[in-house]
């Protein structure tokens, strides 16, 4: 699939991966705390976080302290589409493109088995994986997905735990952002040197609620 001009830049720098990992690890921390943890200058960390927010990966919240001067800002992962316009736009686009694909190729439509809400979650998840260069290949059930992590080869040798942690959290957040019953059951990183496996599940209690 041709890559779109708004595909993620935020995950192509190791320093941004470290910042995103820090936000995932302890949500709600301020700029100075995050910059100190990852060893970045305040202005550099601010610029990186602005890119991550513009791409729908983090959300900033201005804190009211009653103290004069620039108010502090806390950073959180995006788990609700109402929190971030870029994340909302991506999910809406994924839903539209997924519906179009199923109209063109009805054999790919698993709505009768999984339900409409699950399909919208999967549309958002697959598009997220494509956007970050992981080339998702779902099986016939669409609940087991192989991905190729070649885009992050620059960091795998020295920062494998960091890269895997960030991407597993992003998988979970993508599914949280779109209401539905699909959850991550397991992730097996590097079952081969160039392939990871994602196993999803449809939770009966969540399906009933949806």
N, C-alpha and C positions, 0 to 999 in steps of 0.2 A: 504494500500500500504506500503511495507517495506520502512523504512526511509533510505536515502542515507547518506554516511559518511560525505558529505559536507553540510548537512543541517545546518541551521543557529544556531550558538552559540551566535551571537551578541545580540539577543533579549531575552536571558535568564537571564540577569542581570539587575536589576533596574537602576543601574548607567549608563549602556549603553543605556537603553531606555531614560533616562534623557538627555544624550548627543545627541542622535539622534533627540529627540524632540527639543533641542536647535538649532541643525543644520537646521531642518525643519522651525523653527520659524523665524530665521534670517540667511538665507544662506550667505556664504562668510565670516563668522567670523573666527578669528584666534584661535589657540590652547589656548592661555592664557585667552581669553574672555570666551571661552566655559568651560574651567576648573573652572574659577571663578564662572560662573553662576550655575554650578551643584555641586560646593563644592568639587572638586577633586584636588589632587596633579597633577602638570603638567605631570609628568612621567606616572601616572596612567591614566590620560585622553588621553595621547598620545598612550598608549597601547590599550585602549578601541577603540579609533578611528581607529587604524591600523586593529583591528579585524573587525570593521564595514566596512572598505574599502575593506578588503580581501573578504568579503561576498557580495560585490556589493551594499551596503546600503548607503555609502557616497563616495564622490570623493574629493581628495585633489589636490590643485593647488598651486604650489610654486610661490610666488610673487617676482618679481624683483624690488628691492628698491634702488640698487646702494650703499647700505651701507655694510661695511665689516661684516663678521660673518655669522652665519647660517641664510639663508633666511627664512622669515616667510612663513607659509603655511595657506591657507584658505580652509575651508571645505564647500562642497555643497552637497545637495541630488543628487542622480543619476536619471536623467530624460532622458538621452540619452545613448543608449548602447555603443556608441563610446567612452564614458567617462570612462568606467570601464570594464575590461576584465572578471571579475567574473560575472557581470550582463549579459554581452553578452553571455557567455558560458551557463548560466542558460536559457536564452531565446531560444537559439539555441536548447538546449536539450529538452526544453518543446515543441517546435515546432515539433521536430522529434518524440517524444513520443506521442504527440497528433495525428499526422498523422497516426502513427502505430495503435493507439487505434481505430481510425475511420475505418481503413482497416479491423481490426479484428471484429469490432462491427458497421457495417454500419448504424444501427438504431440510433446511437448517432451522426451521421453526420448532422449538421445543416448548412452546407456550402451553400446550395441552398437558404436558408432563410436569413442568416446573412452575407454571403460573406466570402471569404478566409481570408481577412485581420482581420475581426472580430474574426474568429476562432483562429488565431494565438495570438491575444490579450488575448482571453479567456484561451487558453492553458497556457500562461505565468502566468496569474492571478491565475488560479486554482492550478498550481504547486507551486506558491509562498505561497498560503494558506496552502497547504499540507505540505510544507517544514517547516513552522513555527508552525505546529501543530494545525491548526484551522479546519481541517476536512471538507472541502467544500462539500455541497450537492446541486448542481444546480437543478432547476426544468426542465421540458421538454423543455422550451424555451432556457435554459442555461443563462438567463438574471436575474434570481432571485436566490440568493444563501443563504442558511442557513450555518452558521459556529458555531462551538462549541469552546468557548474561554477557555477551561479548563486548557490549558497549562499556562495561566497567572493568575491563581487563587492566586498565591503568592503575586501579586501586586494589585489585583482588589479592595480589601477592603479599601486600603489607597490611591491608585493612579489610580483610574478608569479613570479620565479625561485624565491623561497622557497616559495610555495604549491605550485608544480609539483614541486619537489624533494621536499617532504615527502610529497605524495600518490603520487609514483612509488615512493618507498621503501616506503610502506605497502602498495602493490600487491604488491611483491616479497615483503615480509614475510608477507602473508596467504597467498601461495602456498607459502612455505617452511614455514609453521606446520602445514599439512596435507600429509602425504606424498603425492606423486604426480608425474606427468610434465609438468604444465602450468607454463610459464614465461612471463614477459613478453617479447615479441619487440620491441615498440616502443610508444612513447606519443607521439602528436602533439597537443600542447596547442593549443587555440584554432584549430582548422581553420576555424571560424567564430567570431564574437564570443561565442557561447554554447555551443559544442560542442567536446569533445575526443574523440580516437579512441584506443582501446587495442587493440593487436593481440597476441594470445596464440599460443602454439605448444605442441604436444605433442612433447616430446623423446623420440626413440626409445630412447635409452639409459636415461632415467629411467623410461620405460614398462616396459622389460624388468625393471628393478630392482624396480619396484612390483609 
